[in-house]
Amino acid sequence: MKLEDMRNLGPKSGEWLGRVGIENPERLAELGAVEAYRRLRDADTPGLSLNALWAMDGALEDVDWRLIPAERKRELLAELDEG
């Protein structure tokens, strides 16, 4: 499976992630959505928004990013703030 085959992710997401060394779903799972988002943010990825964080978390859980509960979003933001 390629990153682009995961729910919520497409060619643009796959390209972004590849630029920061995340080449496959296994690597994304190993790092987690928050670390992947940090790497994208630190690489000054143009157009990056928190929707990318929700999308990656949803991809890992196989859930549509729009259905991620507010509580989970708060957890992700808290983890992002910790790093």
Backbone as a printed PyTorch tensor [residue, N CA C, xyz], in Angstrom:
tensor([[[  0.8460,  -1.1880,   0.0000],
         [  0.0000,   0.0000,   0.0000],
         [  0.8840,   1.2410,   0.0000]],

        [[  0.4460,   2.2530,  -0.7200],
         [  1.1380,   3.5330,  -0.7540],
         [  0.3920,   4.5190,   0.1400]],

        [[  1.0780,   5.5770,   0.5250],
         [  0.4420,   6.6110,   1.3390],
         [ -0.8290,   7.1190,   0.6810]],

        [[ -0.7670,   7.2950,  -0.6370],
         [ -1.8960,   7.8420,  -1.3840],
         [ -3.1180,   6.9290,  -1.3610]],

        [[ -2.9020,   5.6600,  -0.9940],
         [ -4.0030,   4.7050,  -0.9270],
         [ -4.7220,   4.7290,   0.4180]],

        [[ -4.1480,   5.4280,   1.3790],
         [ -4.7620,   5.5030,   2.7040],
         [ -5.9190,   6.4980,   2.6710]],

        [[ -6.9120,   6.2400,   3.5000],
         [ -8.0410,   7.1620,   3.6220],
         [ -7.5260,   8.5490,   3.9800]],

        [[ -8.0990,   9.5600,   3.3870],
         [ -7.8050,  10.9770,   3.6300],
         [ -6.5430,  11.4970,   2.9430]],

        [[ -5.6940,  10.6160,   2.4550],
         [ -4.4450,  11.0600,   1.8490],
         [ -4.5230,  10.9050,   0.3430]],

        [[ -3.9010,  11.8230,  -0.3460],
         [ -3.8820,  11.7650,  -1.8010],
         [ -2.4930,  12.0510,  -2.3110]],

        [[ -2.3840,  12.3260,  -3.5960],
         [ -1.0710,  12.5870,  -4.1910],
         [ -0.3130,  13.7390,  -3.5350]],

        [[ -1.0170,  14.8100,  -3.2210],
         [ -0.3500,  15.9690,  -2.6010],
         [  0.1990,  15.6040,  -1.2250]],

        [[ -0.6060,  14.9150,  -0.4280],
         [ -0.1490,  14.4860,   0.8970],
         [  1.0420,  13.5440,   0.7710]],

        [[  0.9480,  12.6220,  -0.1640],
         [  2.0390,  11.6810,  -0.3860],
         [  3.3300,  12.3810,  -0.7720]],

        [[  3.2000,  13.4050,  -1.6170],
         [  4.3720,  14.1850,  -2.0320],
         [  4.9710,  14.9300,  -0.8400]],

        [[  4.1230,  15.5950,  -0.0660],
         [  4.5950,  16.3090,   1.1240],
         [  5.3320,  15.3710,   2.0610]],

        [[  4.7020,  14.2410,   2.3640],
         [  5.3020,  13.3110,   3.3150],
         [  6.6160,  12.7370,   2.7890]],

        [[  6.6550,  12.4440,   1.5030],
         [  7.8860,  11.9430,   0.9060],
         [  9.0340,  12.9240,   1.0510]],

        [[  8.7350,  14.2050,   0.9570],
         [  9.7680,  15.2420,   1.0920],
         [ 10.3910,  15.2700,   2.4770]],

        [[  9.6580,  14.7830,   3.4830],
         [ 10.2010,  14.7710,   4.8490],
         [ 10.5800,  13.3530,   5.2830]],

        [[ 10.7710,  12.4710,   4.3080],
         [ 11.2840,  11.1420,   4.5980],
         [ 10.2630,  10.1040,   5.0160]],

        [[  8.9860,  10.4150,   4.8390],
         [  7.9400,   9.4520,   5.1840],
         [  7.4210,   8.8940,   3.8660]],

        [[  7.8960,   7.7090,   3.5210],
         [  7.6730,   7.1530,   2.1920],
         [  6.5390,   6.1280,   2.1130]],

        [[  6.0750,   5.6320,   3.2720],
         [  5.0740,   4.5670,   3.2380],
         [  4.2080,   4.6130,   4.4970]],

        [[  3.0830,   3.8980,   4.4730],
         [  2.1820,   3.9000,   5.6330],
         [  2.8320,   3.3800,   6.9080]],

        [[  3.7500,   2.4400,   6.7590],
         [  4.4160,   1.8880,   7.9460],
         [  5.2300,   2.9580,   8.6640]],

        [[  5.9190,   3.7760,   7.8810],
         [  6.7220,   4.8490,   8.4800],
         [  5.8140,   5.9040,   9.1210]],

        [[  4.7090,   6.2160,   8.4850],
         [  3.7580,   7.1490,   9.0790],
         [  3.2280,   6.6010,  10.3970]],

        [[  2.9050,   5.3270,  10.4270],
         [  2.4060,   4.7040,  11.6590],
         [  3.4730,   4.7080,  12.7520]],

        [[  4.7030,   4.4620,  12.3510],
         [  5.8130,   4.4380,  13.3080],
         [  6.0070,   5.8080,  13.9610]],

        [[  5.9350,   6.8590,  13.1620],
         [  6.1510,   8.2160,  13.6810],
         [  4.9040,   8.7980,  14.3300]],

        [[  3.7420,   8.4680,  13.7760],
         [  2.4930,   9.0230,  14.2590],
         [  2.1700,  10.3270,  13.5580]],

        [[  0.9170,  10.7050,  13.6100],
         [  0.4380,  11.8850,  12.8970],
         [  1.0660,  13.1700,  13.4130]],

        [[  1.2600,  13.2690,  14.7120],
         [  1.7910,  14.5130,  15.2740],
         [  3.2360,  14.7350,  14.8310]],

        [[  4.0600,  13.7160,  14.9210],
         [  5.4590,  13.8710,  14.4910],
         [  5.5410,  14.1350,  12.9980]],

        [[  4.7090,  13.4700,  12.2240],
         [  4.6850,  13.7180,  10.7830],
         [  4.3010,  15.1710,  10.5150]],

        [[  3.3090,  15.6770,  11.2250],
         [  2.8840,  17.0710,  11.0590],
         [  4.0090,  18.0200,  11.4490]],

        [[  4.7050,  17.7230,  12.5510],
         [  5.8340,  18.5650,  12.9670],
         [  6.8780,  18.6510,  11.8570]],

        [[  7.1720,  17.5090,  11.2420],
         [  8.1700,  17.4900,  10.1780],
         [  7.7140,  18.3220,   8.9830]],

        [[  6.4460,  18.2260,   8.6600],
         [  5.9100,  19.0370,   7.5610],
         [  5.9700,  20.5250,   7.9130]],

        [[  5.6070,  20.8470,   9.1320],
         [  5.6370,  22.2440,   9.5850],
         [  7.0690,  22.7760,   9.5760]],

        [[  7.9960,  21.9860,  10.0890],
         [  9.3920,  22.4180,  10.1550],
         [ 10.0160,  22.5650,   8.7680]],

        [[  9.4590,  21.8610,   7.7930],
         [  9.9350,  21.9600,   6.4140],
         [  9.2570,  23.1080,   5.6640]],

        [[  8.4730,  23.9010,   6.3860],
         [  7.7560,  25.0350,   5.7760],
         [  6.9480,  24.6100,   4.5570]],

        [[  6.2000,  23.5300,   4.7180],
         [  5.3680,  23.0100,   3.6310],
         [  4.2980,  24.0340,   3.2710]],

        [[  4.3080,  24.5150,   2.0180],
         [  3.3170,  25.5140,   1.6280],
         [  1.9030,  24.9440,   1.6430]],

        [[  0.9780,  25.7050,   2.2090],
         [ -0.4130,  25.2810,   2.2400],
         [ -0.7680,  24.3500,   3.3870]],

        [[  0.2000,  24.0570,   4.2450],
         [ -0.0480,  23.1490,   5.3680],
         [ -1.0360,  23.7730,   6.3490]],

        [[ -2.0090,  22.9840,   6.7830],
         [ -2.9560,  23.4350,   7.7990],
         [ -3.2090,  22.2730,   8.7520]],

        [[ -3.9490,  22.5590,   9.7960],
         [ -4.2690,  21.4980,  10.7520],
         [ -5.0960,  20.3860,  10.1250]],

        [[ -5.7500,  20.6720,   9.0060],
         [ -6.4870,  19.6090,   8.3310],
         [ -5.5600,  18.4550,   7.9560]],

        [[ -4.2860,  18.7560,   7.6870],
         [ -3.3260,  17.6970,   7.3770],
         [ -3.1060,  16.8020,   8.6010]],

        [[ -3.0820,  17.3940,   9.7760],
         [ -2.9400,  16.6090,  11.0090],
         [ -4.1400,  15.6960,  11.1890]],

        [[ -5.3300,  16.2650,  11.0160],
         [ -6.5460,  15.4440,  11.1690],
         [ -6.5490,  14.3340,  10.1080]],

        [[ -6.1490,  14.6740,   8.8880],
         [ -6.1440,  13.6910,   7.8030],
         [ -5.2010,  12.5310,   8.1000]],

        [[ -4.0130,  12.8410,   8.5890],
         [ -3.0480,  11.7700,   8.8850],
         [ -3.5150,  10.9160,  10.0520]],

        [[ -4.0680,  11.5530,  11.0730],
         [ -4.5820,  10.7670,  12.2000],
         [ -5.7300,   9.8740,  11.7330]],

        [[ -6.6160,  10.4350,  10.9200],
         [ -7.7100,   9.6390,  10.3790],
         [ -7.2140,   8.5190,   9.4890]],

        [[ -6.1600,   8.7840,   8.7190],
         [ -5.5970,   7.7480,   7.8520],
         [ -5.0830,   6.5820,   8.6810]],

        [[ -4.4350,   6.8930,   9.7750],
         [ -3.8920,   5.8320,  10.6340],
         [ -4.9900,   5.0220,  11.3180]],

        [[ -6.1170,   5.6750,  11.5630],
         [ -7.2410,   5.0020,  12.2230],
         [ -8.2990,   4.5170,  11.2300]],

        [[ -8.0850,   4.8080,   9.9490],
         [ -9.0360,   4.4780,   8.8830],
         [-10.4100,   5.1100,   9.1440]],

        [[-10.3700,   6.4110,   9.4630],
         [-11.5740,   7.1870,   9.7580],
         [-11.5300,   8.4610,   8.9150]],

        [[-12.6460,   8.8580,   8.3760],
         [-12.7260,  10.1150,   7.6440],
         [-12.3240,  11.2480,   8.5870]],

        [[-11.4290,  12.1270,   8.1240],
         [-10.9050,  13.1860,   8.9860],
         [-12.0020,  14.1030,   9.5080]],

        [[-13.0890,  14.2250,   8.7860],
         [-14.1780,  15.0980,   9.2320],
         [-14.9640,  14.5010,  10.3950]],

        [[-14.7480,  13.2200,  10.6650],
         [-15.4660,  12.5510,  11.7430],
         [-14.6320,  12.4100,  13.0130]],

        [[-13.4240,  12.9680,  12.9930],
         [-12.5870,  12.8940,  14.1930],
         [-13.2170,  13.7690,  15.2730]],

        [[-13.4690,  13.1790,  16.4320],
         [-14.1390,  13.9320,  17.5010],
         [-13.2910,  15.1070,  18.0110]],

        [[-13.9550,  16.1260,  18.4970],
         [-13.2800,  17.3070,  19.0360],
         [-12.3020,  16.9210,  20.1420]],

        [[-12.6740,  15.9550,  20.9490],
         [-11.7940,  15.4910,  22.0400],
         [-10.4680,  14.9800,  21.4810]],

        [[-10.5280,  14.1960,  20.4130],
         [ -9.3050,  13.6740,  19.8020],
         [ -8.4780,  14.8080,  19.2030]],

        [[ -9.1270,  15.7690,  18.5950],
         [ -8.4060,  16.9190,  18.0430],
         [ -7.6850,  17.6770,  19.1510]],

        [[ -8.3310,  17.8290,  20.2920],
         [ -7.6840,  18.5020,  21.4360],
         [ -6.4660,  17.7100,  21.8990]],

        [[ -6.5780,  16.3810,  21.9220],
         [ -5.4420,  15.5350,  22.3120],
         [ -4.2690,  15.7230,  21.3490]],

        [[ -4.5620,  15.7480,  20.0600],
         [ -3.5170,  15.9250,  19.0530],
         [ -2.8530,  17.2920,  19.1980]],

        [[ -3.6480,  18.3250,  19.4120],
         [ -3.0890,  19.6650,  19.5880],
         [ -2.2340,  19.7640,  20.8440]],

        [[ -2.6720,  19.1150,  21.9210],
         [ -1.8920,  19.1110,  23.1480],
         [ -0.5540,  18.4060,  22.9210]],

        [[ -0.5730,  17.2970,  22.2070],
         [  0.6670,  16.5780,  21.9050],
         [  1.5680,  17.4380,  21.0170]],

        [[  0.9890,  18.1360,  20.0890],
         [  1.7550,  19.0110,  19.2030],
         [  2.4120,  20.1260,  20.0050]],

        [[  1.7010,  20.6790,  20.9740],
         [  2.2340,  21.7540,  21.8020],
         [  3.3700,  21.2740,  22.7170]],

        [[  3.3460,  19.9870,  23.0790],
         [  4.3680,  19.4280,  23.9570],
         [  5.7360,  19.3990,  23.2850]],

        [[  5.7380,  19.2190,  21.9770],
         [  7.0060,  19.0330,  21.2630],
         [  7.5470,  20.3090,  20.8070]]])
